[in-house]
Amino acid sequence: MDGGLIVNEEGIKSAFAADGYAVVPGLLTGRQLGLAARLSRDLIERYRAGERLVTRDAISVADVTLRHPERNPGVDAARWEAEPFIIGDLVARDVRFAQVIALPSLWKCTSFLLGCSLQDVVFHHSNLTRKPAGVGPAIGWHRDASNTYFSTTDDKTVRFLLPLQLMSEDNGGTALIPGSHEAPQGCSSTDAIFPRVSPGFGLALHSQILHGGYPNRGSENRDVIVLQFGVASSTLAYQGNEILSLCHYSEIRNFCIRRWGNDCFTDYEEG
Ligand SMILES: O=C(O)CCC(=O)C(=O)O
């Protein structure tokens, strides 16, 4: 299987089981990261230009600020109507995002974190979540298992946050409480940590880990591609209707090969 190079699988697996999260190096090669960053930049520009296909059902910095002023103190919502906060269903907006979802390293990592075969892994959903420099809003504390968009009844999901810039506390990086996936009550946000995640690495989240984040008041943007995967046999509590949802690796790979030919994967290989 080609793609990024994941080393230390056992270490990543035991961190994920014990802490409810893992920072996974080597998920994207330099060229794959270049593709992901280029597609995300295009999408942001199309949003700012008001293209309906991109703005439809998406959330702007203004929307979230008006709905939850406490999450974005001091920011004047009216100035940020054209600035995207969350854009979901990435393939529906730009079909080339299928090449990012098809990265073998993500599927392989999901299969070893969930202890299932690669053939049993399915794609759930995608979005681009942004915290623009200086005005990025906070994200409330939550567990992905409780979301009413796309979740399962058995906790068998992995959510990857793939940052396009170095993500840390300084630019509103994801906050999480290690071990909270095994502590349904009794967690305190004072125990939060902010993993530093480099572009090309991913933050893999257990469905029960408590996570959120503070506003970005730093000078660096913080954009993450969010991709959730699960297991075909799971019962779904909620099922968002996105292009390629519930497809297997072979189906998404074939989808890409039909559009861009066999080279579309090797093209993004290093060296
Ligand atoms: O963007 C972030 O820092 C967190 C995103 C998140 O909470 C999620 O996708 O569940």
The ligand as an SDF file (V2000), in Angstrom:
LIG
                    3D

 10  9  0  0  0  0  0  0  0  0999 V2000
  -11.1140   22.1810   14.9360 O   0  0  0  0  0  0  0  0  0  0  0  0
  -10.8910   21.7360   16.0510 C   0  0  0  0  0  0  0  0  0  0  0  0
   -9.9510   22.1240   16.7510 O   0  0  0  0  0  0  0  0  0  0  0  0
  -11.7790   20.6820   16.6560 C   0  0  0  0  0  0  0  0  0  0  0  0
  -12.7120   20.0790   15.6670 C   0  0  0  0  0  0  0  0  0  0  0  0
  -13.6720   19.1860   16.3700 C   0  0  0  0  0  0  0  0  0  0  0  0
  -13.9190   19.3620   17.5310 O   0  0  0  0  0  0  0  0  0  0  0  0
  -14.3060   18.0710   15.6930 C   0  0  0  0  0  0  0  0  0  0  0  0
  -14.1700   17.9130   14.4850 O   0  0  0  0  0  0  0  0  0  0  0  0
  -14.9770   17.2940   16.3910 O   0  0  0  0  0  0  0  0  0  0  0  0
  1  2  2  0
  2  3  1  0
  2  4  1  0
  4  5  1  0
  5  6  1  0
  6  7  2  0
  6  8  1  0
  8  9  2  0
  8 10  1  0
M  END
$$$$
